[in-house]
Amino acid sequence: DKKVPELANEMCGCFDNFQQSLSAETKDLMRAVSVAANPQTEMMQGMSKLKPEEAASFSEKLKSIGTKGSEVYNCMEAFDKKHAKETTKDKKALTEKLLTEMQAIGNCPTGAAIVNLSLSSGVIK
């Protein structure tokens, strides 16, 4: 628990460059998704309001997060390796605490949005 702020800050750092590459509209969308009770719905509704070419570009950028070798992927992989020895009985509870901390940081909407989407989709159990 004491490490949550440190972990959240480190995780947010993985998304800095990615976040800077986003347009104002897509940053706003990520901000909304980061605090949404139903992030998938928020993401889909927000994407439908974007211009088609911007939605396509944003979609490609989002895919890159999970692409092996991408900056965010490599950073998150290094984060996981660095913290692999730190054990938690409840990964979901830890992730929820990280999300709350990332939301509180305020300058990390993209990272918080990705974590919120992961939690709500059941990727993290």
The 8 nearest C-alpha neighbors of each residue, nearest first, counted from 0:
[[1, 2, 3, 93, 96, 4, 97, 87],
 [0, 2, 3, 4, 5, 6, 96, 93],
 [1, 3, 5, 0, 4, 6, 7, 97],
 [2, 4, 6, 0, 5, 1, 7, 97],
 [5, 3, 7, 6, 2, 8, 100, 1],
 [4, 6, 8, 2, 3, 7, 9, 1],
 [7, 5, 9, 3, 8, 4, 10, 2],
 [8, 6, 10, 4, 9, 97, 5, 101],
 [9, 7, 11, 5, 10, 6, 4, 12],
 [8, 10, 6, 12, 7, 11, 5, 13],
 [9, 11, 7, 12, 13, 8, 6, 75],
 [12, 10, 8, 13, 14, 9, 110, 107],
 [11, 13, 9, 15, 10, 14, 8, 16],
 [14, 12, 11, 10, 71, 74, 15, 75],
 [13, 15, 17, 12, 11, 16, 110, 18],
 [16, 14, 18, 12, 17, 13, 19, 11],
 [17, 15, 19, 18, 14, 20, 13, 12],
 [18, 16, 14, 20, 19, 15, 21, 71],
 [17, 19, 15, 20, 16, 21, 14, 109],
 [20, 18, 16, 17, 21, 15, 22, 14],
 [19, 21, 17, 18, 16, 22, 15, 60],
 [22, 20, 18, 19, 25, 26, 23, 17],
 [21, 23, 25, 24, 26, 20, 19, 27],
 [22, 24, 26, 25, 27, 21, 28, 19],
 [25, 23, 27, 22, 26, 28, 49, 21],
 [24, 26, 28, 22, 27, 23, 21, 29],
 [27, 25, 29, 23, 28, 24, 21, 22],
 [28, 26, 30, 24, 25, 29, 23, 31],
 [27, 29, 25, 31, 30, 26, 45, 32],
 [30, 28, 32, 26, 109, 31, 27, 108],
 [29, 31, 108, 27, 33, 28, 32, 26],
 [32, 30, 28, 29, 33, 34, 35, 27],
 [33, 31, 38, 29, 35, 112, 34, 30],
 [112, 32, 34, 111, 30, 31, 108, 35],
 [35, 33, 32, 31, 36, 30, 102, 112],
 [36, 34, 38, 32, 37, 33, 31, 41],
 [35, 37, 38, 34, 32, 119, 41, 115],
 [36, 38, 35, 40, 39, 41, 119, 32],
 [37, 39, 41, 32, 35, 40, 116, 42],
 [40, 38, 42, 41, 37, 43, 116, 32],
 [41, 39, 43, 42, 38, 37, 44, 45],
 [40, 42, 38, 44, 39, 43, 32, 45],
 [41, 43, 39, 45, 40, 44, 38, 46],
 [44, 42, 46, 40, 45, 41, 39, 47],
 [45, 43, 47, 41, 46, 42, 40, 48],
 [44, 46, 42, 48, 47, 43, 41, 28],
 [45, 47, 43, 49, 48, 44, 54, 42],
 [46, 48, 44, 45, 49, 43, 54, 50],
 [49, 47, 45, 46, 50, 44, 54, 51],
 [50, 48, 46, 54, 47, 53, 51, 45],
 [49, 51, 53, 52, 54, 48, 47, 46],
 [52, 50, 54, 53, 55, 49, 47, 56],
 [53, 51, 55, 54, 50, 56, 49, 57],
 [52, 54, 56, 50, 55, 51, 57, 49],
 [53, 55, 51, 57, 52, 56, 49, 46],
 [56, 54, 58, 52, 53, 57, 51, 59],
 [55, 57, 53, 59, 58, 54, 52, 60],
 [58, 56, 60, 54, 59, 55, 53, 61],
 [57, 59, 55, 61, 60, 56, 54, 62],
 [60, 58, 62, 56, 57, 61, 55, 63],
 [61, 59, 57, 63, 62, 58, 56, 64],
 [60, 62, 58, 63, 59, 64, 57, 65],
 [63, 61, 59, 64, 60, 65, 58, 66],
 [62, 64, 66, 60, 61, 65, 69, 59],
 [65, 63, 62, 71, 61, 66, 72, 69],
 [64, 66, 63, 72, 62, 67, 69, 71],
 [67, 65, 63, 64, 69, 68, 72, 62],
 [68, 66, 69, 72, 65, 73, 63, 64],
 [67, 69, 73, 66, 72, 70, 71, 65],
 [68, 70, 72, 71, 67, 66, 73, 63],
 [69, 71, 73, 72, 74, 68, 64, 13],
 [72, 70, 74, 64, 13, 73, 69, 75],
 [73, 71, 69, 75, 74, 70, 64, 65],
 [74, 72, 76, 70, 71, 75, 68, 69],
 [73, 75, 71, 77, 76, 72, 13, 70],
 [76, 74, 78, 72, 77, 73, 71, 79],
 [75, 77, 73, 79, 78, 74, 72, 80],
 [76, 78, 80, 74, 75, 79, 81, 73],
 [77, 79, 75, 81, 76, 80, 74, 82],
 [80, 78, 76, 82, 77, 81, 83, 75],
 [81, 79, 77, 83, 82, 78, 76, 84],
 [82, 80, 78, 79, 83, 77, 84, 76],
 [81, 83, 79, 85, 80, 84, 78, 86],
 [84, 82, 80, 85, 79, 81, 86, 78],
 [85, 83, 82, 86, 81, 80, 79, 87],
 [86, 84, 82, 83, 87, 81, 79, 80],
 [87, 85, 84, 88, 83, 82, 90, 89],
 [86, 88, 89, 90, 85, 93, 92, 91],
 [87, 89, 90, 86, 92, 93, 91, 85],
 [88, 90, 92, 87, 91, 93, 124, 94],
 [89, 91, 93, 92, 94, 87, 88, 124],
 [90, 92, 94, 124, 93, 89, 123, 95],
 [93, 91, 95, 89, 94, 90, 96, 97],
 [92, 94, 96, 90, 95, 91, 97, 89],
 [93, 95, 97, 91, 96, 92, 90, 98],
 [94, 96, 98, 92, 97, 93, 91, 99],
 [97, 95, 93, 99, 94, 98, 100, 92],
 [96, 98, 94, 100, 95, 99, 7, 3],
 [97, 99, 101, 95, 96, 100, 111, 102],
 [100, 98, 96, 102, 97, 101, 103, 95],
 [99, 101, 103, 97, 98, 102, 96, 104],
 [102, 100, 98, 104, 103, 99, 111, 7],
 [101, 103, 99, 100, 104, 105, 111, 98],
 [104, 102, 100, 105, 101, 99, 98, 106],
 [105, 103, 101, 102, 106, 100, 107, 8],
 [104, 106, 103, 102, 107, 108, 101, 100],
 [107, 105, 104, 108, 102, 101, 11, 103],
 [106, 108, 105, 110, 109, 11, 111, 101],
 [109, 107, 30, 111, 110, 29, 33, 112],
 [110, 108, 112, 29, 111, 107, 18, 113],
 [109, 111, 113, 112, 107, 108, 11, 14],
 [110, 112, 33, 108, 114, 109, 113, 101],
 [33, 111, 113, 115, 109, 32, 110, 114],
 [112, 114, 116, 110, 115, 111, 117, 109],
 [113, 115, 117, 111, 116, 112, 118, 110],
 [116, 114, 112, 118, 117, 113, 33, 111],
 [115, 117, 113, 119, 114, 118, 38, 120],
 [118, 116, 114, 122, 120, 115, 119, 113],
 [119, 117, 115, 121, 123, 116, 120, 122],
 [118, 120, 116, 121, 117, 115, 38, 37],
 [121, 119, 117, 118, 122, 116, 39, 123],
 [120, 122, 123, 119, 118, 124, 117, 116],
 [123, 121, 117, 120, 118, 124, 119, 116],
 [124, 122, 121, 118, 91, 117, 90, 120],
 [123, 91, 121, 122, 90, 118, 89, 92]]
